[in-house]
Amino acid sequence: MLNRLHAILLTSVLALPLAVGPARAGAGEELAPFKMIRSLQYVQDSVVLGDHSAIEMQRFMLGAIDKRLRAVEQSVFRDPRNVDAALVYVMSGGNPDTLDYLADRDIEGNFDSRVTEALRQYLSGKGALIVETLYKAAPEYKNARIGPYLFLILGNATSQQNPLAAMKYYDWARLTAPGTIIEEAALRRSVFLAAKANDPDKGFRYALSYARRYLTSPYASQFADVFVELAVEHFDEAAEQKISEVLAFMDQPRQREVYLRVARRAAIGGNQALARLASQRAEGLAEEGTSQSQVLASFYEGLAAVPSEDVFAAAEAINAIPDEKLSPRDRALRDAAKAIADAVVQLPQDESSAQASVPTPDGIAAEEGQAVSEETGSGTSPFGETAEASGKQGDGGKARAGKVPPTDPAFDGFLTNGRSKIAEIDALLKEEGL
C-alpha cells in the first residue's frame, strides 16, 4: 500500500511543474484537475487509515490543486470530471475563495448554480440556509462522484435541527464511499448524533463500525470524546457489553485511556457505579511502571465514593494523592471533593441560644424562596413562592409566615456552612471550565 501511495505521489509531484506552468507547456502536457483530485483523495483516505506521514503531502497537494484550478482555461470545465474535481477540492478542505473565483467566471453554465451557491453559503458558516436547496439538488447526484460529499455536507447542515435526518444522510454518504475519509467522518459524527437523539443502540453500532476501521485515524480522539459521552449517558448492563465490544478493538493503553475518561466523566456526573467500575477496569489495565494510570484510577474511584457511606475512606485516599500526580483540572476536582467530604463528615457546632441569631419567620420564608429560585433557575416554581413574591408580601404574607415554627440555630448554622461550601465548589469548577 505504501509503495503504491509513494508512486502516486511521485507522479503527481513530477507533473506539478507542468500544472503550474501552463504558459511553458502545451495543452496536451497539462495535468487535468480530476487526475490531481484522484491523488488527493487517495492521500486523504490513507491518512484516516493510519498513514499519518501523508498529512504534509495532503497540505502540499491542496495548494498545488488550488493553483492549477485558477490557471486552467474555462474550456477545461466542459469536462464534467473537472467540474466535479473543483467541487470535491473545496469540500475536501480547499480554499473557498477558489470556488467563488470559478463560479463567477462560469459563463458557459458548466457548474450547477444550486450546488455552488449552497457550498458557498456552507463554507461561509451559513449551513442552515442551504438545507432546502441542497435537499432538492442532492438526490440528483446520488450516483455521481460528488454524491457522498454532498450528502455528508447535507448531514452537517441538518444535524442541529434534525439529528435523525442527518444520520440518514450520513448513512448514504458512508455506504457509497466505504473505506474513505467520507465514511470516517460520517461514522464519527453519527455516534454523536445517535447519543443526542437518545438512540444508544444505533450509537453503539456506529461506534463498533468506527472501531473496526478507523482507530488509527488522526480524528480518533474526537471519536473517543463522543464515545465516552455515549457510554456515560446510556450506561446499563446491556451497554456495558457493547462498550466492551468496542474497546476490544483497541490496544491496552487506549482501553485504559477510555476507561479513565469514562470514570472522570461519571464521577463528575454523580454516577457512582459507573465511576467505580470504569476506575477498576482502568486500574486492572495499568501495566507495571505506569503508576500515573493507577493513581488516576484510584483518584476517580475515590471521587465516586465521596457521596457514599465510604466517605471517610474516600476522603483519606483523596488527600493522600500528591499535587504533582494530578493535572490542574483534576486538582480542582480533588479540592471540590475534599470540600464536599469535609462538609459531609463535619459535625454541627453547638452554639448558645444567646449567641445564635434566630431567623425571623419572614427571613425563613425569603430564604426558602431564594433556595427555590436558585434550584429552578427561572425564579418561578409551581410548588412554591419565588423570592420576589416572598419579599413583597403584605399583612397576609406575615400572617402565613407567623405559622412557621422556629428552627434549631445549630442546624441553621450547619446549612449555612454547607451552602457556602457548595458556592466555593461551584466557583472552583467554573474557574477550571468544568
Order of alpha helices (4+ residues) and beta strands (2+ residues): alpha-alpha-alpha-alpha-alpha-alpha-alpha-alpha-alpha-alpha-alpha-alpha-alpha-alpha-alpha-alpha-alpha-alpha-alpha-alpha-alpha-alpha
